[in-house]
Amino acid sequence: MWRSAILFAILLSVVYTRAYGSVSLDVETGGVFSGYNDVRIPGDSGTLISLSQELTTDPAIFVRVRLTYRIQKRHSISVLVAPLSLRAEGEVDRLVRFEGEEFPPNVPLKSVYRFNSYRVTYRYDFCRTETLKIGAGLTAKIRDASISMEGAQRYAEKKNTGFVPLIHVDLDWMFSQNLGLMLNGDALAAPQGRAEDVLCALHYRPSPSLHFKFGYRILEGGADVDEVYNFTLLNYAVVGAIVTF
């Protein structure tokens, strides 16, 4: 699904470039590392288990693609495709109740944490000069998530698809002719949970239409409801490029 979405975003960039000439394509890749990933499913009766401390979560390679169309000088709309999948393995010394299944202690367990994110963002730039850009807006996020557990010839999986509104912020400061600092992200908190996805990066601009960026992204959040308890912290080492057509 996410591969088709990335292909659609690239094709859309070609169409809008020919029609308007005001499109940018932002591609990120690098490594993602699990901080904490605490899971209890169901949230009111499952076993609390850490996929990053009690099990071992391997780092993974990630890809994120964002297509931005500038409507006017200060208005823009962007589409983000951000697939993510992490695998964990290990053993725990107690019974694990997970999504209706019981996994005995001291048996090899495998878990797959999947969190694909699809977002549409509207942003208004309050300040837009040659050296400084400050903007804010709203993001509509669709999450396509699942957590699975496998072991002792048993398998259980919890899937979750839902809509989340987020607040978007963006800052881009060119402190020299070719070097700049960017800070942007989506975030929101509620009684049931929270979500933060923030990037801080240096970027190098060899030409007005091309930027290279190097930085750090933090993705943190989760939910505490009867159906599921899950809070996750992920650290990203980011490299990427932004091409403006």
Biotite code that builds the C-alpha atoms (Angstrom):
import biotite.structure as struc

atoms = struc.array([
    struc.Atom([0.000, 0.000, 0.000], chain_id="A", res_id=1, res_name="MET", atom_name="CA", element="C"),
    struc.Atom([2.680, 2.515, 0.976], chain_id="A", res_id=2, res_name="TRP", atom_name="CA", element="C"),
    struc.Atom([4.734, 1.784, -2.158], chain_id="A", res_id=3, res_name="ARG", atom_name="CA", element="C"),
    struc.Atom([1.722, 2.685, -4.283], chain_id="A", res_id=4, res_name="SER", atom_name="CA", element="C"),
    struc.Atom([1.234, 5.863, -2.264], chain_id="A", res_id=5, res_name="ALA", atom_name="CA", element="C"),
    struc.Atom([4.863, 6.910, -2.817], chain_id="A", res_id=6, res_name="ILE", atom_name="CA", element="C"),
    struc.Atom([4.556, 6.258, -6.555], chain_id="A", res_id=7, res_name="LEU", atom_name="CA", element="C"),
    struc.Atom([1.334, 8.269, -6.634], chain_id="A", res_id=8, res_name="PHE", atom_name="CA", element="C"),
    struc.Atom([3.035, 11.192, -4.865], chain_id="A", res_id=9, res_name="ALA", atom_name="CA", element="C"),
    struc.Atom([5.885, 11.208, -7.400], chain_id="A", res_id=10, res_name="ILE", atom_name="CA", element="C"),
    struc.Atom([3.498, 11.072, -10.354], chain_id="A", res_id=11, res_name="LEU", atom_name="CA", element="C"),
    struc.Atom([1.420, 13.829, -8.800], chain_id="A", res_id=12, res_name="LEU", atom_name="CA", element="C"),
    struc.Atom([4.515, 16.008, -8.528], chain_id="A", res_id=13, res_name="SER", atom_name="CA", element="C"),
    struc.Atom([5.106, 15.674, -12.266], chain_id="A", res_id=14, res_name="VAL", atom_name="CA", element="C"),
    struc.Atom([1.514, 16.624, -13.070], chain_id="A", res_id=15, res_name="VAL", atom_name="CA", element="C"),
    struc.Atom([1.477, 19.671, -10.798], chain_id="A", res_id=16, res_name="TYR", atom_name="CA", element="C"),
    struc.Atom([4.903, 20.789, -11.976], chain_id="A", res_id=17, res_name="THR", atom_name="CA", element="C"),
    struc.Atom([3.690, 20.955, -15.549], chain_id="A", res_id=18, res_name="ARG", atom_name="CA", element="C"),
    struc.Atom([0.491, 22.726, -14.533], chain_id="A", res_id=19, res_name="ALA", atom_name="CA", element="C"),
    struc.Atom([1.742, 25.203, -11.939], chain_id="A", res_id=20, res_name="TYR", atom_name="CA", element="C"),
    struc.Atom([5.535, 25.013, -11.565], chain_id="A", res_id=21, res_name="GLY", atom_name="CA", element="C"),
    struc.Atom([5.261, 25.326, -7.778], chain_id="A", res_id=22, res_name="SER", atom_name="CA", element="C"),
    struc.Atom([5.931, 21.880, -6.352], chain_id="A", res_id=23, res_name="VAL", atom_name="CA", element="C"),
    struc.Atom([8.633, 20.472, -4.070], chain_id="A", res_id=24, res_name="SER", atom_name="CA", element="C"),
    struc.Atom([9.496, 16.837, -3.423], chain_id="A", res_id=25, res_name="LEU", atom_name="CA", element="C"),
    struc.Atom([11.050, 15.997, -0.037], chain_id="A", res_id=26, res_name="ASP", atom_name="CA", element="C"),
    struc.Atom([12.602, 12.542, 0.425], chain_id="A", res_id=27, res_name="VAL", atom_name="CA", element="C"),
    struc.Atom([14.115, 11.300, 3.706], chain_id="A", res_id=28, res_name="GLU", atom_name="CA", element="C"),
    struc.Atom([15.921, 8.104, 4.589], chain_id="A", res_id=29, res_name="THR", atom_name="CA", element="C"),
    struc.Atom([18.280, 6.836, 7.281], chain_id="A", res_id=30, res_name="GLY", atom_name="CA", element="C"),
    struc.Atom([18.113, 4.688, 10.397], chain_id="A", res_id=31, res_name="GLY", atom_name="CA", element="C"),
    struc.Atom([15.375, 4.449, 13.005], chain_id="A", res_id=32, res_name="VAL", atom_name="CA", element="C"),
    struc.Atom([16.146, 3.238, 16.534], chain_id="A", res_id=33, res_name="PHE", atom_name="CA", element="C"),
    struc.Atom([13.684, 2.242, 19.235], chain_id="A", res_id=34, res_name="SER", atom_name="CA", element="C"),
    struc.Atom([13.818, 4.107, 22.541], chain_id="A", res_id=35, res_name="GLY", atom_name="CA", element="C"),
    struc.Atom([10.913, 2.707, 24.536], chain_id="A", res_id=36, res_name="TYR", atom_name="CA", element="C"),
    struc.Atom([7.980, 0.716, 23.178], chain_id="A", res_id=37, res_name="ASN", atom_name="CA", element="C"),
    struc.Atom([5.625, -0.375, 25.950], chain_id="A", res_id=38, res_name="ASP", atom_name="CA", element="C"),
    struc.Atom([2.612, -2.462, 24.964], chain_id="A", res_id=39, res_name="VAL", atom_name="CA", element="C"),
    struc.Atom([-0.419, -3.884, 26.772], chain_id="A", res_id=40, res_name="ARG", atom_name="CA", element="C"),
    struc.Atom([-3.233, -5.339, 24.643], chain_id="A", res_id=41, res_name="ILE", atom_name="CA", element="C"),
    struc.Atom([-6.027, -5.197, 25.653], chain_id="A", res_id=42, res_name="PRO", atom_name="CA", element="C"),
    struc.Atom([-5.232, -2.055, 27.569], chain_id="A", res_id=43, res_name="GLY", atom_name="CA", element="C"),
    struc.Atom([-7.270, -3.098, 30.611], chain_id="A", res_id=44, res_name="ASP", atom_name="CA", element="C"),
    struc.Atom([-6.395, -6.812, 30.865], chain_id="A", res_id=45, res_name="SER", atom_name="CA", element="C"),
    struc.Atom([-3.274, -7.649, 28.844], chain_id="A", res_id=46, res_name="GLY", atom_name="CA", element="C"),
    struc.Atom([0.304, -8.053, 30.065], chain_id="A", res_id=47, res_name="THR", atom_name="CA", element="C"),
    struc.Atom([2.525, -4.988, 29.972], chain_id="A", res_id=48, res_name="LEU", atom_name="CA", element="C"),
    struc.Atom([5.633, -5.829, 27.945], chain_id="A", res_id=49, res_name="ILE", atom_name="CA", element="C"),
    struc.Atom([8.471, -3.716, 26.594], chain_id="A", res_id=50, res_name="SER", atom_name="CA", element="C"),
    struc.Atom([9.350, -4.497, 22.987], chain_id="A", res_id=51, res_name="LEU", atom_name="CA", element="C"),
    struc.Atom([12.601, -2.543, 23.331], chain_id="A", res_id=52, res_name="SER", atom_name="CA", element="C"),
    struc.Atom([13.873, -3.610, 26.784], chain_id="A", res_id=53, res_name="GLN", atom_name="CA", element="C"),
    struc.Atom([12.465, -7.080, 27.478], chain_id="A", res_id=54, res_name="GLU", atom_name="CA", element="C"),
    struc.Atom([12.706, -7.947, 23.790], chain_id="A", res_id=55, res_name="LEU", atom_name="CA", element="C"),
    struc.Atom([15.373, -6.664, 21.404], chain_id="A", res_id=56, res_name="THR", atom_name="CA", element="C"),
    struc.Atom([14.211, -4.356, 18.636], chain_id="A", res_id=57, res_name="THR", atom_name="CA", element="C"),
    struc.Atom([16.515, -4.173, 15.636], chain_id="A", res_id=58, res_name="ASP", atom_name="CA", element="C"),
    struc.Atom([17.225, -0.796, 14.006], chain_id="A", res_id=59, res_name="PRO", atom_name="CA", element="C"),
    struc.Atom([15.620, -0.362, 10.606], chain_id="A", res_id=60, res_name="ALA", atom_name="CA", element="C"),
    struc.Atom([15.977, 1.676, 7.436], chain_id="A", res_id=61, res_name="ILE", atom_name="CA", element="C"),
    struc.Atom([13.126, 4.103, 6.794], chain_id="A", res_id=62, res_name="PHE", atom_name="CA", element="C"),
    struc.Atom([11.851, 6.167, 3.872], chain_id="A", res_id=63, res_name="VAL", atom_name="CA", element="C"),
    struc.Atom([9.529, 9.181, 4.062], chain_id="A", res_id=64, res_name="ARG", atom_name="CA", element="C"),
    struc.Atom([8.227, 11.126, 1.059], chain_id="A", res_id=65, res_name="VAL", atom_name="CA", element="C"),
    struc.Atom([6.484, 14.503, 1.163], chain_id="A", res_id=66, res_name="ARG", atom_name="CA", element="C"),
    struc.Atom([5.001, 16.342, -1.800], chain_id="A", res_id=67, res_name="LEU", atom_name="CA", element="C"),
    struc.Atom([4.239, 20.046, -1.269], chain_id="A", res_id=68, res_name="THR", atom_name="CA", element="C"),
    struc.Atom([2.201, 22.267, -3.556], chain_id="A", res_id=69, res_name="TYR", atom_name="CA", element="C"),
    struc.Atom([2.370, 26.018, -2.973], chain_id="A", res_id=70, res_name="ARG", atom_name="CA", element="C"),
    struc.Atom([-1.030, 27.563, -3.660], chain_id="A", res_id=71, res_name="ILE", atom_name="CA", element="C"),
    struc.Atom([0.132, 31.142, -3.183], chain_id="A", res_id=72, res_name="GLN", atom_name="CA", element="C"),
    struc.Atom([3.198, 32.769, -1.668], chain_id="A", res_id=73, res_name="LYS", atom_name="CA", element="C"),
    struc.Atom([2.129, 31.998, 1.927], chain_id="A", res_id=74, res_name="ARG", atom_name="CA", element="C"),
    struc.Atom([-0.242, 29.035, 1.495], chain_id="A", res_id=75, res_name="HIS", atom_name="CA", element="C"),
    struc.Atom([0.750, 25.425, 0.861], chain_id="A", res_id=76, res_name="SER", atom_name="CA", element="C"),
    struc.Atom([-0.670, 21.915, 0.972], chain_id="A", res_id=77, res_name="ILE", atom_name="CA", element="C"),
    struc.Atom([1.472, 18.816, 1.404], chain_id="A", res_id=78, res_name="SER", atom_name="CA", element="C"),
    struc.Atom([0.986, 15.051, 1.335], chain_id="A", res_id=79, res_name="VAL", atom_name="CA", element="C"),
    struc.Atom([3.233, 12.789, 3.422], chain_id="A", res_id=80, res_name="LEU", atom_name="CA", element="C"),
    struc.Atom([3.750, 9.040, 3.112], chain_id="A", res_id=81, res_name="VAL", atom_name="CA", element="C"),
    struc.Atom([5.724, 7.591, 6.053], chain_id="A", res_id=82, res_name="ALA", atom_name="CA", element="C"),
    struc.Atom([5.794, 3.780, 6.340], chain_id="A", res_id=83, res_name="PRO", atom_name="CA", element="C"),
    struc.Atom([7.452, 2.165, 9.355], chain_id="A", res_id=84, res_name="LEU", atom_name="CA", element="C"),
    struc.Atom([8.023, -1.411, 10.484], chain_id="A", res_id=85, res_name="SER", atom_name="CA", element="C"),
    struc.Atom([10.179, -2.668, 13.376], chain_id="A", res_id=86, res_name="LEU", atom_name="CA", element="C"),
    struc.Atom([10.896, -6.246, 14.429], chain_id="A", res_id=87, res_name="ARG", atom_name="CA", element="C"),
    struc.Atom([11.611, -7.445, 17.968], chain_id="A", res_id=88, res_name="ALA", atom_name="CA", element="C"),
    struc.Atom([12.714, -10.820, 19.345], chain_id="A", res_id=89, res_name="GLU", atom_name="CA", element="C"),
    struc.Atom([13.523, -12.303, 22.738], chain_id="A", res_id=90, res_name="GLY", atom_name="CA", element="C"),
    struc.Atom([12.185, -14.143, 25.774], chain_id="A", res_id=91, res_name="GLU", atom_name="CA", element="C"),
    struc.Atom([10.440, -13.031, 28.952], chain_id="A", res_id=92, res_name="VAL", atom_name="CA", element="C"),
    struc.Atom([10.274, -14.886, 32.258], chain_id="A", res_id=93, res_name="ASP", atom_name="CA", element="C"),
    struc.Atom([6.514, -14.612, 32.760], chain_id="A", res_id=94, res_name="ARG", atom_name="CA", element="C"),
    struc.Atom([3.219, -15.396, 31.077], chain_id="A", res_id=95, res_name="LEU", atom_name="CA", element="C"),
    struc.Atom([2.273, -12.818, 28.445], chain_id="A", res_id=96, res_name="VAL", atom_name="CA", element="C"),
    struc.Atom([-1.401, -12.204, 27.711], chain_id="A", res_id=97, res_name="ARG", atom_name="CA", element="C"),
    struc.Atom([-1.701, -10.447, 24.367], chain_id="A", res_id=98, res_name="PHE", atom_name="CA", element="C"),
    struc.Atom([-4.864, -9.879, 22.330], chain_id="A", res_id=99, res_name="GLU", atom_name="CA", element="C"),
    struc.Atom([-6.649, -12.989, 23.600], chain_id="A", res_id=100, res_name="GLY", atom_name="CA", element="C"),
    struc.Atom([-3.636, -15.323, 23.447], chain_id="A", res_id=101, res_name="GLU", atom_name="CA", element="C"),
    struc.Atom([-1.402, -16.537, 26.276], chain_id="A", res_id=102, res_name="GLU", atom_name="CA", element="C"),
    struc.Atom([2.312, -16.950, 25.571], chain_id="A", res_id=103, res_name="PHE", atom_name="CA", element="C"),
    struc.Atom([4.183, -19.134, 28.113], chain_id="A", res_id=104, res_name="PRO", atom_name="CA", element="C"),
    struc.Atom([7.268, -17.815, 29.919], chain_id="A", res_id=105, res_name="PRO", atom_name="CA", element="C"),
    struc.Atom([10.774, -18.454, 28.602], chain_id="A", res_id=106, res_name="ASN", atom_name="CA", element="C"),
    struc.Atom([9.820, -19.187, 24.995], chain_id="A", res_id=107, res_name="VAL", atom_name="CA", element="C"),
    struc.Atom([11.184, -17.318, 21.958], chain_id="A", res_id=108, res_name="PRO", atom_name="CA", element="C"),
    struc.Atom([8.864, -14.473, 21.018], chain_id="A", res_id=109, res_name="LEU", atom_name="CA", element="C"),
    struc.Atom([8.736, -12.426, 17.837], chain_id="A", res_id=110, res_name="LYS", atom_name="CA", element="C"),
    struc.Atom([6.907, -9.150, 17.486], chain_id="A", res_id=111, res_name="SER", atom_name="CA", element="C"),
    struc.Atom([6.312, -6.820, 14.540], chain_id="A", res_id=112, res_name="VAL", atom_name="CA", element="C"),
    struc.Atom([5.462, -3.186, 15.236], chain_id="A", res_id=113, res_name="TYR", atom_name="CA", element="C"),
    struc.Atom([3.995, -1.470, 12.175], chain_id="A", res_id=114, res_name="ARG", atom_name="CA", element="C"),
    struc.Atom([3.036, 2.204, 12.089], chain_id="A", res_id=115, res_name="PHE", atom_name="CA", element="C"),
    struc.Atom([2.348, 3.592, 8.633], chain_id="A", res_id=116, res_name="ASN", atom_name="CA", element="C"),
    struc.Atom([1.371, 7.252, 8.535], chain_id="A", res_id=117, res_name="SER", atom_name="CA", element="C"),
    struc.Atom([-0.370, 9.160, 5.750], chain_id="A", res_id=118, res_name="TYR", atom_name="CA", element="C"),
    struc.Atom([-0.884, 12.891, 6.221], chain_id="A", res_id=119, res_name="ARG", atom_name="CA", element="C"),
    struc.Atom([-2.300, 15.928, 4.468], chain_id="A", res_id=120, res_name="VAL", atom_name="CA", element="C"),
    struc.Atom([-1.091, 19.279, 5.832], chain_id="A", res_id=121, res_name="THR", atom_name="CA", element="C"),
    struc.Atom([-2.211, 22.841, 5.220], chain_id="A", res_id=122, res_name="TYR", atom_name="CA", element="C"),
    struc.Atom([0.323, 25.508, 6.245], chain_id="A", res_id=123, res_name="ARG", atom_name="CA", element="C"),
    struc.Atom([0.254, 29.283, 6.305], chain_id="A", res_id=124, res_name="TYR", atom_name="CA", element="C"),
    struc.Atom([3.588, 31.120, 6.455], chain_id="A", res_id=125, res_name="ASP", atom_name="CA", element="C"),
    struc.Atom([3.291, 34.077, 8.835], chain_id="A", res_id=126, res_name="PHE", atom_name="CA", element="C"),
    struc.Atom([6.818, 35.170, 7.967], chain_id="A", res_id=127, res_name="CYS", atom_name="CA", element="C"),
    struc.Atom([8.480, 34.519, 4.629], chain_id="A", res_id=128, res_name="ARG", atom_name="CA", element="C"),
    struc.Atom([11.689, 36.356, 3.746], chain_id="A", res_id=129, res_name="THR", atom_name="CA", element="C"),
    struc.Atom([14.933, 35.458, 1.981], chain_id="A", res_id=130, res_name="GLU", atom_name="CA", element="C"),
    struc.Atom([16.438, 34.154, 5.237], chain_id="A", res_id=131, res_name="THR", atom_name="CA", element="C"),
    struc.Atom([13.522, 33.250, 7.528], chain_id="A", res_id=132, res_name="LEU", atom_name="CA", element="C"),
    struc.Atom([10.305, 31.294, 7.134], chain_id="A", res_id=133, res_name="LYS", atom_name="CA", element="C"),
    struc.Atom([7.853, 30.681, 9.996], chain_id="A", res_id=134, res_name="ILE", atom_name="CA", element="C"),
    struc.Atom([4.587, 28.865, 9.418], chain_id="A", res_id=135, res_name="GLY", atom_name="CA", element="C"),
    struc.Atom([1.844, 26.898, 11.133], chain_id="A", res_id=136, res_name="ALA", atom_name="CA", element="C"),
    struc.Atom([-1.176, 24.890, 10.121], chain_id="A", res_id=137, res_name="GLY", atom_name="CA", element="C"),
    struc.Atom([-3.223, 21.739, 10.544], chain_id="A", res_id=138, res_name="LEU", atom_name="CA", element="C"),
    struc.Atom([-2.498, 18.124, 9.656], chain_id="A", res_id=139, res_name="THR", atom_name="CA", element="C"),
    struc.Atom([-4.997, 15.354, 8.974], chain_id="A", res_id=140, res_name="ALA", atom_name="CA", element="C"),
    struc.Atom([-3.293, 12.050, 9.735], chain_id="A", res_id=141, res_name="LYS", atom_name="CA", element="C"),
    struc.Atom([-4.402, 8.519, 8.894], chain_id="A", res_id=142, res_name="ILE", atom_name="CA", element="C"),
    struc.Atom([-2.555, 5.852, 10.847], chain_id="A", res_id=143, res_name="ARG", atom_name="CA", element="C"),
    struc.Atom([-2.396, 2.274, 9.622], chain_id="A", res_id=144, res_name="ASP", atom_name="CA", element="C"),
    struc.Atom([-0.924, 0.408, 12.572], chain_id="A", res_id=145, res_name="ALA", atom_name="CA", element="C"),
    struc.Atom([-0.574, -3.082, 13.976], chain_id="A", res_id=146, res_name="SER", atom_name="CA", element="C"),
    struc.Atom([1.337, -4.964, 16.676], chain_id="A", res_id=147, res_name="ILE", atom_name="CA", element="C"),
    struc.Atom([1.763, -8.733, 16.482], chain_id="A", res_id=148, res_name="SER", atom_name="CA", element="C"),
    struc.Atom([3.132, -11.373, 18.842], chain_id="A", res_id=149, res_name="MET", atom_name="CA", element="C"),
    struc.Atom([4.263, -14.857, 17.841], chain_id="A", res_id=150, res_name="GLU", atom_name="CA", element="C"),
    struc.Atom([5.683, -17.757, 19.855], chain_id="A", res_id=151, res_name="GLY", atom_name="CA", element="C"),
    struc.Atom([4.998, -21.277, 21.138], chain_id="A", res_id=152, res_name="ALA", atom_name="CA", element="C"),
    struc.Atom([3.028, -21.974, 17.925], chain_id="A", res_id=153, res_name="GLN", atom_name="CA", element="C"),
    struc.Atom([0.659, -19.127, 18.748], chain_id="A", res_id=154, res_name="ARG", atom_name="CA", element="C"),
    struc.Atom([0.012, -15.858, 16.976], chain_id="A", res_id=155, res_name="TYR", atom_name="CA", element="C"),
    struc.Atom([-1.976, -12.741, 17.823], chain_id="A", res_id=156, res_name="ALA", atom_name="CA", element="C"),
    struc.Atom([-2.208, -9.373, 16.131], chain_id="A", res_id=157, res_name="GLU", atom_name="CA", element="C"),
    struc.Atom([-3.889, -6.098, 16.973], chain_id="A", res_id=158, res_name="LYS", atom_name="CA", element="C"),
    struc.Atom([-4.665, -3.825, 14.026], chain_id="A", res_id=159, res_name="LYS", atom_name="CA", element="C"),
    struc.Atom([-5.691, -0.214, 14.301], chain_id="A", res_id=160, res_name="ASN", atom_name="CA", element="C"),
    struc.Atom([-6.623, 2.281, 11.621], chain_id="A", res_id=161, res_name="THR", atom_name="CA", element="C"),
    struc.Atom([-7.770, 5.743, 12.580], chain_id="A", res_id=162, res_name="GLY", atom_name="CA", element="C"),
    struc.Atom([-7.812, 9.476, 11.987], chain_id="A", res_id=163, res_name="PHE", atom_name="CA", element="C"),
    struc.Atom([-5.818, 11.928, 14.124], chain_id="A", res_id=164, res_name="VAL", atom_name="CA", element="C"),
    struc.Atom([-5.836, 15.748, 13.791], chain_id="A", res_id=165, res_name="PRO", atom_name="CA", element="C"),
    struc.Atom([-2.494, 17.419, 14.547], chain_id="A", res_id=166, res_name="LEU", atom_name="CA", element="C"),
    struc.Atom([-1.057, 20.914, 14.784], chain_id="A", res_id=167, res_name="ILE", atom_name="CA", element="C"),
    struc.Atom([1.742, 21.624, 12.323], chain_id="A", res_id=168, res_name="HIS", atom_name="CA", element="C"),
    struc.Atom([4.650, 24.048, 12.844], chain_id="A", res_id=169, res_name="VAL", atom_name="CA", element="C"),
    struc.Atom([7.525, 24.945, 10.537], chain_id="A", res_id=170, res_name="ASP", atom_name="CA", element="C"),
    struc.Atom([10.645, 27.102, 10.893], chain_id="A", res_id=171, res_name="LEU", atom_name="CA", element="C"),
    struc.Atom([13.418, 27.514, 8.327], chain_id="A", res_id=172, res_name="ASP", atom_name="CA", element="C"),
    struc.Atom([16.325, 29.886, 8.995], chain_id="A", res_id=173, res_name="TRP", atom_name="CA", element="C"),
    struc.Atom([19.088, 30.440, 6.433], chain_id="A", res_id=174, res_name="MET", atom_name="CA", element="C"),
    struc.Atom([21.907, 31.706, 8.660], chain_id="A", res_id=175, res_name="PHE", atom_name="CA", element="C"),
    struc.Atom([24.354, 31.867, 5.742], chain_id="A", res_id=176, res_name="SER", atom_name="CA", element="C"),
    struc.Atom([24.134, 31.927, 1.965], chain_id="A", res_id=177, res_name="GLN", atom_name="CA", element="C"),
    struc.Atom([24.046, 28.138, 1.620], chain_id="A", res_id=178, res_name="ASN", atom_name="CA", element="C"),
    struc.Atom([23.445, 26.785, 5.138], chain_id="A", res_id=179, res_name="LEU", atom_name="CA", element="C"),
    struc.Atom([20.252, 26.760, 7.153], chain_id="A", res_id=180, res_name="GLY", atom_name="CA", element="C"),
    struc.Atom([18.449, 25.258, 10.129], chain_id="A", res_id=181, res_name="LEU", atom_name="CA", element="C"),
    struc.Atom([15.006, 23.699, 9.842], chain_id="A", res_id=182, res_name="MET", atom_name="CA", element="C"),
    struc.Atom([12.621, 22.730, 12.629], chain_id="A", res_id=183, res_name="LEU", atom_name="CA", element="C"),
    struc.Atom([9.237, 21.294, 11.748], chain_id="A", res_id=184, res_name="ASN", atom_name="CA", element="C"),
    struc.Atom([6.736, 18.809, 13.007], chain_id="A", res_id=185, res_name="GLY", atom_name="CA", element="C"),
    struc.Atom([3.227, 17.697, 13.901], chain_id="A", res_id=186, res_name="ASP", atom_name="CA", element="C"),
    struc.Atom([1.982, 17.291, 17.470], chain_id="A", res_id=187, res_name="ALA", atom_name="CA", element="C"),
    struc.Atom([-1.101, 17.143, 19.685], chain_id="A", res_id=188, res_name="LEU", atom_name="CA", element="C"),
    struc.Atom([-2.013, 15.884, 23.159], chain_id="A", res_id=189, res_name="ALA", atom_name="CA", element="C"),
    struc.Atom([-5.345, 14.665, 24.558], chain_id="A", res_id=190, res_name="ALA", atom_name="CA", element="C"),
    struc.Atom([-6.481, 12.791, 27.696], chain_id="A", res_id=191, res_name="PRO", atom_name="CA", element="C"),
    struc.Atom([-6.420, 9.491, 25.767], chain_id="A", res_id=192, res_name="GLN", atom_name="CA", element="C"),
    struc.Atom([-2.928, 9.934, 24.360], chain_id="A", res_id=193, res_name="GLY", atom_name="CA", element="C"),
    struc.Atom([-0.476, 12.104, 22.475], chain_id="A", res_id=194, res_name="ARG", atom_name="CA", element="C"),
    struc.Atom([1.603, 12.294, 19.301], chain_id="A", res_id=195, res_name="ALA", atom_name="CA", element="C"),
    struc.Atom([4.765, 14.218, 18.417], chain_id="A", res_id=196, res_name="GLU", atom_name="CA", element="C"),
    struc.Atom([6.774, 13.978, 15.212], chain_id="A", res_id=197, res_name="ASP", atom_name="CA", element="C"),
    struc.Atom([9.512, 16.638, 15.080], chain_id="A", res_id=198, res_name="VAL", atom_name="CA", element="C"),
    struc.Atom([12.570, 17.113, 12.861], chain_id="A", res_id=199, res_name="LEU", atom_name="CA", element="C"),
    struc.Atom([15.593, 19.300, 13.614], chain_id="A", res_id=200, res_name="CYS", atom_name="CA", element="C"),
    struc.Atom([18.096, 19.408, 10.760], chain_id="A", res_id=201, res_name="ALA", atom_name="CA", element="C"),
    struc.Atom([20.818, 21.391, 9.071], chain_id="A", res_id=202, res_name="LEU", atom_name="CA", element="C"),
    struc.Atom([20.369, 21.861, 5.363], chain_id="A", res_id=203, res_name="HIS", atom_name="CA", element="C"),
    struc.Atom([22.747, 22.798, 2.589], chain_id="A", res_id=204, res_name="TYR", atom_name="CA", element="C"),
    struc.Atom([21.493, 24.640, -0.493], chain_id="A", res_id=205, res_name="ARG", atom_name="CA", element="C"),
    struc.Atom([23.838, 24.305, -3.491], chain_id="A", res_id=206, res_name="PRO", atom_name="CA", element="C"),
    struc.Atom([21.181, 25.914, -5.704], chain_id="A", res_id=207, res_name="SER", atom_name="CA", element="C"),
    struc.Atom([17.789, 27.603, -5.164], chain_id="A", res_id=208, res_name="PRO", atom_name="CA", element="C"),
    struc.Atom([15.976, 24.446, -6.274], chain_id="A", res_id=209, res_name="SER", atom_name="CA", element="C"),
    struc.Atom([17.975, 21.833, -4.327], chain_id="A", res_id=210, res_name="LEU", atom_name="CA", element="C"),
    struc.Atom([18.500, 21.294, -0.586], chain_id="A", res_id=211, res_name="HIS", atom_name="CA", element="C"),
    struc.Atom([20.307, 18.495, 1.233], chain_id="A", res_id=212, res_name="PHE", atom_name="CA", element="C"),
    struc.Atom([19.453, 17.932, 4.895], chain_id="A", res_id=213, res_name="LYS", atom_name="CA", element="C"),
    struc.Atom([21.067, 16.067, 7.798], chain_id="A", res_id=214, res_name="PHE", atom_name="CA", element="C"),
    struc.Atom([19.461, 15.848, 11.210], chain_id="A", res_id=215, res_name="GLY", atom_name="CA", element="C"),
    struc.Atom([17.495, 14.120, 13.934], chain_id="A", res_id=216, res_name="TYR", atom_name="CA", element="C"),
    struc.Atom([13.815, 13.233, 14.095], chain_id="A", res_id=217, res_name="ARG", atom_name="CA", element="C"),
    struc.Atom([11.886, 12.193, 17.184], chain_id="A", res_id=218, res_name="ILE", atom_name="CA", element="C"),
    struc.Atom([8.611, 10.302, 16.952], chain_id="A", res_id=219, res_name="LEU", atom_name="CA", element="C"),
    struc.Atom([6.855, 9.821, 20.279], chain_id="A", res_id=220, res_name="GLU", atom_name="CA", element="C"),
    struc.Atom([3.358, 9.114, 21.479], chain_id="A", res_id=221, res_name="GLY", atom_name="CA", element="C"),
    struc.Atom([0.705, 6.554, 22.092], chain_id="A", res_id=222, res_name="GLY", atom_name="CA", element="C"),
    struc.Atom([-2.682, 5.859, 23.619], chain_id="A", res_id=223, res_name="ALA", atom_name="CA", element="C"),
    struc.Atom([-4.037, 4.594, 26.937], chain_id="A", res_id=224, res_name="ASP", atom_name="CA", element="C"),
    struc.Atom([-7.545, 3.235, 26.361], chain_id="A", res_id=225, res_name="VAL", atom_name="CA", element="C"),
    struc.Atom([-9.375, 0.005, 27.193], chain_id="A", res_id=226, res_name="ASP", atom_name="CA", element="C"),
    struc.Atom([-8.629, -1.459, 23.768], chain_id="A", res_id=227, res_name="GLU", atom_name="CA", element="C"),
    struc.Atom([-4.891, -0.817, 23.718], chain_id="A", res_id=228, res_name="VAL", atom_name="CA", element="C"),
    struc.Atom([-2.068, 0.659, 25.778], chain_id="A", res_id=229, res_name="TYR", atom_name="CA", element="C"),
    struc.Atom([1.010, 1.596, 23.772], chain_id="A", res_id=230, res_name="ASN", atom_name="CA", element="C"),
    struc.Atom([3.579, 4.356, 24.147], chain_id="A", res_id=231, res_name="PHE", atom_name="CA", element="C"),
    struc.Atom([6.569, 4.517, 21.836], chain_id="A", res_id=232, res_name="THR", atom_name="CA", element="C"),
    struc.Atom([9.691, 6.635, 21.416], chain_id="A", res_id=233, res_name="LEU", atom_name="CA", element="C"),
    struc.Atom([11.630, 6.369, 18.158], chain_id="A", res_id=234, res_name="LEU", atom_name="CA", element="C"),
    struc.Atom([14.869, 8.127, 17.213], chain_id="A", res_id=235, res_name="ASN", atom_name="CA", element="C"),
    struc.Atom([15.700, 8.821, 13.573], chain_id="A", res_id=236, res_name="TYR", atom_name="CA", element="C"),
    struc.Atom([19.072, 9.620, 12.001], chain_id="A", res_id=237, res_name="ALA", atom_name="CA", element="C"),
    struc.Atom([17.977, 11.546, 8.919], chain_id="A", res_id=238, res_name="VAL", atom_name="CA", element="C"),
    struc.Atom([19.507, 12.333, 5.542], chain_id="A", res_id=239, res_name="VAL", atom_name="CA", element="C"),
    struc.Atom([17.433, 13.696, 2.721], chain_id="A", res_id=240, res_name="GLY", atom_name="CA", element="C"),
    struc.Atom([16.936, 16.008, -0.206], chain_id="A", res_id=241, res_name="ALA", atom_name="CA", element="C"),
    struc.Atom([14.329, 18.583, -1.214], chain_id="A", res_id=242, res_name="ILE", atom_name="CA", element="C"),
    struc.Atom([13.872, 19.335, -4.903], chain_id="A", res_id=243, res_name="VAL", atom_name="CA", element="C"),
    struc.Atom([11.762, 22.301, -6.013], chain_id="A", res_id=244, res_name="THR", atom_name="CA", element="C"),
    struc.Atom([10.371, 22.265, -9.539], chain_id="A", res_id=245, res_name="PHE", atom_name="CA", element="C"),
])
